[in-house]
Amino acid sequence: MSEVLFVYGTLKAMARSRNGRAACVPGRLWDNDSYPALELPQSCDTLVAGLVFDVSAEELQRLDAYEGVAHGWYRRVRIVTTAGAVVWAYVGEGCLAGADNPGSDWRLVKPDPKGVISWS
């Protein structure tokens, strides 16, 4: 059985190789110069741009390991894209602890004038 995954950072290369489709989700994006982390605040007026693509349940398990789910770095959750699709996504969890404190390696990625945030 196939699942759909929304990606916004380092996994975009995998999505591109599988004909990933453009998608956006409401949220904020943090960056530490190596990788990003998605935050899903209760109320948000910005969108995070990414790609959605099909993955198997086995691939999701391997991606959970890659994203450090067992260690609490990221958490895989169901979210809804702006187009109404229900997808999986990895959101920052333990990796963002203290991200908004001075001296943190994390910084918020600024949205473009339309309120869309992208990570290269």
CORHUVEN-V430455 format. One record per run of one state. SS is the DSSP state (2 for helix, 1 for strand, 0 for the rest). FROM is the first residue (numbers start at 1). LEN is the number of residues. If there is no record, write none. Layout:
# CORHUVEN-V430455
{{SS & FROM & LEN} {SS & FROM & LEN}}
This chain:
# CORHUVEN-V430455
{{0 & 1 & 1} {1 & 2 & 6} {0 & 8 & 4} {2 & 12 & 6} {0 & 18 & 3} {1 & 21 & 6} {0 & 27 & 1} {1 & 28 & 4} {0 & 32 & 4} {1 & 36 & 4} {0 & 40 & 7} {1 & 47 & 10} {2 & 57 & 10} {0 & 67 & 2} {2 & 69 & 3} {0 & 72 & 2} {1 & 74 & 7} {0 & 81 & 5} {1 & 86 & 7} {0 & 93 & 1} {2 & 94 & 3} {0 & 97 & 10} {1 & 107 & 2} {0 & 109 & 7} {1 & 116 & 2} {0 & 118 & 3}}
